[in-house]
Amino acid sequence: GNGGSTITQQLAKRIYFEKKGNFERKLKEVPMSMAMELKYTKDEIFSIYLNRAFLGSGAYGFEAASQRYFSKSARDVSPAQAAMLAGLLKAPSAANPIRNLDRAQSRGNLIVGLMKDQGYLTQAQAIRAKNNPAKLSQTAADMVGGYFADWVLGSAPEFIIKDANADVIIKTTFDKGAQLAAEGALDSVFQNLKQGSDVQAGIVVMSPNGAVRAMVGGRKTGLAGSFNRATQALRQTGSAFKPMVYAAALENGFQYNSIVTDEPITIEVIDGTYEPQNYSRTFDGEVNLTEALAKSTNTVAIKISEEIGKSRVKAIANDFGIKSNIPLVPSMALGTAESTLLEMTGAYAGILNKGMSSIPFGLSSITIQGDNESLLEHDASNSLRVINENAANQLTFMMKQVIKSGTGLRANLGDRPAAGKTGTTQGARDAWFIGFTADYVVGVWMGYDDNRKLTGVTGGGMPAEIWREVMLRIHENEALKPIVINEDKLISELNSKNSTKFINGIFKGLGNKVKESSGSNFILRLQNLFN
C-alpha cells in the first residue's frame, strides 16, 4: 500500500528525504536503499523501520505505540496486542484503537490469522488471541485529545518529527481540562438525541491569541473514523460568516448604530436577478446594524456587502484567517462559501483580539532532549492588524446582543459576558455557533458527513447549547471577567438614536434595486461623513 516501494525504500524515504513523492526523490531512494542493504541485514532494516513507523496518536515506532496503547514495553505484549500494533502499520489513523477500538480489534484478528498461517502461532494460540482481543490499558483509555495530537503532529515539520536521531520533546498548547470540557459537553447535549443517530459535530477551543486548547473532530458513531471535522471538513458557514461583513463595514465608515432599511431587495446579477429572503420571511423596516446582526437579518448583510464591495469583505475574511475560496457573489454575505471550523474559530479570535489576526496554532516549541535551545518555536509576530480597535470593540458589542436578545439566546452564560453568532446554511445542512468570553473562543459545528438536511436544528439550537455547556465547564470556578469594550458609552449612544440617517438615505435613494458594485464611491462618501 505504499506505491510499490520496498520496506528499504520506505525506510530510506523516512530517514533521508521529504514526503513529497517526486521523481527526483524516487531516483535518490534506489541507491540509498542499496547502500542500506549492503550495511544492514534484512532483519535489521525491518527493525529500524518498525521503530520509525507512525502508529497513530502521536506514536512513532512499536515501543512508543505499545506504551501509548497498552502501557507496557513492546517486549511484553501478548500475541493479540502484537497483532493490533501490526495492524496499525497500514491504517494508523482509521484503525486507531483510542478512536475506533472495534476496527483496531478487527484488523488485529486479521493479523492473528496471518500469524497462524505463517507458523508464528499455533491453532490454540490463535483461537485464544481472537477470543481475547487486545484492549486499551486504563491509562490509554483515560487519555484524551487524539484529534488534537494528530493535527499538531501533522502541522510539525516532518524532518524533525519523523527523522530526528534523538528524542524530541514537543510542547503544545493542549489543555486537558478544556478537552474534557469539550468532550463532556458534547456527550451531555447529545444524550437527548435518538439512539443510533449519525449526525456529526466538531468543537474547537482556543485562546484569544490563536493557541488551540482543545479539539473534538467528531462524535463516536459507527461511521466515525480518522476524519477530523474540525480541521478537514469544508462546510458552508451560513450566517456565522456575517461578522466578517460587519467587520468590513465598521472598518469602512459604518457605525454599530448606523440605520439601514430591512426591505425586499432585488439584485441584478449576470443571469437575472437575486432576491434574498430573511429567515422569518418578514421585513422590519429601519433597523440599526446591531439589531440586524442580533436578528441575523439577511437583507441588511447583503446591502452592506454590496455597498462597501464584496472584495473588501473577502479581504477582511482572508486577513482574519479564512483562507478557503470565497466566490465574489451577492450571497457571499450569507455564508455560501465554505470554510473549516478551525479557520472560523480563528477568525472570531481575531475579533476578540482587538482586530489583530489570531492564526490557530498547536505547537509551542520543539526541542531535542538535553538541548537548551529550541529547534522550533511559535512565532507570535505573524499577527497583523485587520480592523481598527474601535471597529473590533463595536463588533464585539454587536455580537454580545446576539446572545442577550438575538438568535443566540440559548448560549447565554448568565452573569459571564459573552459574544457570538449563530449560523444555519441554506437547507439546514450545517449549523454553527461560534463565540467568546474574555478568555476563550469556542466554535461548534453540526451536520451530516453526507450533507443531508438537519431536522429541526439551527445554529441557535443544539450548537448554541453545546457551546454554552463547553463554556460553563471550562470556566467552572473561574472569576467573572469583562470583555473590555467601553460598553456603557456604546449602550448610551445606541439608545440616544444618534444614528447616521444619511446612510439610510443613500439606500433609499437607490430604491430597492441594488447593482453589484465595488463600492468605492460609497466608501468615499462615508469617510467624508465620519471624518
C-alpha positions, -999 to 999 in steps of 0.1 A, spaced: 0 0 0 30 24 -5 32 29 -42 53 -2 -49 82 8 -26 101 -19 -8 104 -16 30 140 -5 25 129 23 1 102 34 26 128 35 53 152 55 31 125 80 24 117 83 61 153 89 71 167 109 43 140 126 23 109 147 24 75 133 20 69 148 -15 65 119 -40 85 134 -68 105 116 -95 138 130 -83 134 117 -48 125 83 -62 157 82 -81 177 90 -50 158 64 -30 172 35 -50 210 40 -44 203 49 -8 183 17 -4 211 -4 -20 236 12 4 215 3 34 211 -33 22 249 -36 20 253 -23 55 224 -39 73 207 -73 73 170 -75 62 160 -82 99 180 -51 110 163 -29 83 129 -42 93 137 -35 129 147 1 121 116 5 100 93 -7 128 109 17 152 101 47 129 67 38 115 38 60 125 12 40 145 -14 67 154 -19 90 184 15 106 180 33 73 184 63 65 161 76 30 164 64 -1 181 79 7 215 62 41 217 29 26 204 30 -2 229 35 23 258 8 46 243 -20 19 240 -10 -8 265 13 10 290 39 -17 286 71 -24 267 68 -39 232 88 -68 246 60 -77 269 29 -76 246 6 -106 241 0 -121 206 -33 -102 204 -16 -69 213 13 -75 189 -13 -82 161 -32 -50 169 1 -30 166 10 -47 134 -25 -39 120 -18 -2 126 10 -1 100 -14 1 72 -41 22 89 -26 42 118 -54 67 120 -85 48 107 -78 18 130 -65 39 159 -77 19 189 -83 50 210 -108 63 184 -121 31 169 -114 1 191 -137 -23 172 -119 -16 139 -85 -20 156 -95 -53 170 -109 -65 137 -76 -57 119 -58 -74 148 -78 -106 143 -69 -105 106 -32 -103 116 -36 -132 141 -49 -153 112 -19 -145 91 4 -152 120 -11 -187 124 -9 -193 86 28 -184 86 36 -206 117 41 -178 142 12 -190 163 -3 -224 170 -40 -231 163 -47 -229 201 -28 -196 205 -46 -180 175 -80 -191 189 -71 -177 223 -59 -144 208 -91 -140 187 -113 -148 217 -95 -122 238 -87 -93 215 -64 -66 228 -79 -38 248 -65 -4 258 -48 0 292 -68 21 317 -42 48 313 -46 49 275 -84 47 278 -83 78 300 -62 98 276 -79 125 256 -71 147 227 -64 122 199 -77 146 172 -55 174 186 -24 151 187 -28 141 151 -34 177 140 -4 190 158 19 163 145 6 168 110 15 205 113 50 199 125 80 197 101 83 161 90 121 161 90 120 169 128 92 146 139 100 115 118 136 118 111 153 131 142 180 107 155 174 117 192 144 120 214 122 150 205 103 170 231 72 187 217 54 213 238 19 221 227 -10 244 236 -32 215 247 -52 218 278 -66 185 292 -93 204 313 -105 222 282 -106 189 262 -126 171 289 -150 201 290 -155 199 252 -160 161 251 -182 161 282 -204 190 268 -208 171 235 -218 139 253 -242 158 276 -261 175 249 -262 146 225 -276 122 251 -310 137 243 -306 126 206 -322 94 195 -301 63 197 -281 55 166 -281 89 151 -251 95 129 -252 133 130 -217 147 135 -202 176 154 -169 193 158 -156 216 186 -125 239 187 -114 257 219 -87 284 217 -73 313 235 -76 349 220 -41 346 206 -50 315 185 -35 289 208 -57 258 204 -66 243 238 -89 215 228 -103 199 197 -131 174 190 -131 161 154 -162 141 156 -186 120 176 -180 83 182 -206 67 159 -205 36 138 -192 57 109 -165 76 128 -130 72 116 -99 93 112 -116 122 95 -112 154 116 -143 176 111 -127 205 130 -98 208 106 -106 189 74 -144 194 67 -151 223 44 -187 233 51 -209 263 42 -207 288 70 -241 304 68 -248 334 90 -217 326 111 -199 345 83 -218 377 89 -194 391 114 -169 393 86 -194 415 66 -199 438 96 -162 439 104 -156 452 69 -185 477 73 -172 491 106 -137 494 92 -150 513 62 -172 540 79 -203 523 92 -211 525 129 -228 499 151 -258 523 154 -260 531 116 -295 528 103 -303 506 73 -337 496 59 -346 459 61 -368 456 30 -373 434 0 -344 439 -24 -336 428 -59 -300 424 -70 -292 424 -107 -268 395 -114 -253 382 -147 -280 356 -152 -310 375 -140 -320 388 -105 -314 376 -69 -340 383 -43 -327 373 -8 -352 365 19 -349 367 57 -353 336 78 -386 350 92 -399 359 57 -407 393 71 -391 427 70 -386 452 98 -380 485 80 -354 508 96 -330 489 119 -296 497 132 -266 474 125 -266 460 160 -303 449 157 -296 435 122 -268 413 134 -287 402 165 -316 390 144 -293 378 116 -312 398 90 -301 387 55 -312 417 35 -291 441 56 -260 419 54 -263 418 16 -270 455 13 -238 463 33 -217 438 14 -228 452 -20 -223 488 -10 -188 486 5 -178 459 -20 -176 422 -18 -139 422 -24 -134 443 8 -154 417 27 -134 389 13 -101 407 21 -112 411 57 -122 375 60 -89 364 44 -69 385 68 -87 371 97 -76 337 86 -105 323 64 -82 312 36 -107 289 18 -122 300 -15 -148 328 -12 -166 334 -46 -175 371 -51 -213 367 -54 -240 385 -36 -249 355 -14 -213 355 -1 -226 378 27 -249 350 38 -221 325 41 -225 304 10 -187 299 8 -171 270 27 -146 270 55 -133 248 83 -143 251 119 -107 258 128 -105 287 104 -138 302 115 -129 299 152 -96 316 145 -113 344 127 -136 351 157 -105 350 179 -92 379 159 -123 400 168 -117 393 205 -80 401 199 -90 437 192 -89 433 155 -55 416 152 -55 383 134 -52 352 155 -38 324 134 -46 290 151 -15 271 163 -9 240 185 29 237 186 46 259 212 81 245 207 102 215 196 135 207 213 159 178 213 161 162 247 191 176 266 194 207 245 186 241 259 178 258 225 145 251 207 146 237 172 113 255 165 92 280 184 58 295 177 63 329 161 38 354 176 49 381 152 28 368 123 -3 385 137 -15 415 116 -39 444 121 -71 435 102 -96 461 116 -90 490 139 -96 485 176 -127 507 177 -143 487 150 -134 455 168 -150 468 201 -182 478 182 -184 444 166 -179 427 199 -207 448 214 -230 438 185 -222 402 189 -230 404 226 -265 414 217 -268 382 196 -266 362 229 -285 387 251 -316 393 228 -310 377 194 -307 343 177 -282 331 203 -303 332 235 -295 295 243 -258 304 245 -264 328 274 -239 324 302 -258 344 328 -235 369 345 -205 360 324 -201 384 295 -200 366 261 -204 374 224 -211 351 195 -230 344 163 -253 316 151 -251 301 116 -275 280 97 -270 272 60 -294 270 31 -315 239 36 -302 235 72 -273 212 62 -249 229 86 -255 245 120 -229 266 138 -223 286 169 -190 304 174 -184 329 202 -161 340 230 -157 352 266 -128 373 278 -106 341 280 -118 316 254 -131 313 219 -152 283 211 -165 271 178 -192 244 173 -203 228 141 -231 202 135 -241 184 103 -241 151 85 -210 139 67 -230 132 35 -246 167 36 -281 156 45 -305 181 59 -306 185 96 -341 181 111 -352 209 135 -316 220 141 -304 256 137 -272 273 149 -292 288 178 -303 253 189 -281 224 197 -248 241 186 -255 270 209 -264 246 237 -231 227 232 -212 260 231 -228 271 264 -221 237 280 -184 239 270 -181 274 283 -198 266 316 -175 237 322 -143 254 311 -150 285 333 -160 265 364 -146 281 395 -132 310 374 -139 346 384 -162 367 361 -141 387 337 -154 415 315 -147 418 278 -133 453 278 -150 474 251 -163 506 268 -198 492 268 -216 519 288 -207 545 262 -219 522 234 -252 515 251 -258 552 257 -251 561 221 -273 533 208 -302 543 230 -299 580 221 -308 572 185 -279 594 174 -276 574 143 -263 582 108 -296 586 89 -276 596 59 -266 560 53 -303 551 52 -308 579 28 -282 565 4 -301 532 4 -334 549 -1 -320 569 -29 -312 536 -46 -347 524 -41 -349 486 -36 -327 478 -65 -290 473 -59 -265 467 -86 -234 447 -78 -207 473 -72 -172 477 -60 -185 503 -35 -155 526 -39 -176 559 -44 -198 549 -15 -167 544 7 -155 579 -1 -189 594 8 -189 575 41 -154 585 50 -162 621 44 -193 617 66 -175 604 96 -143 625 94 
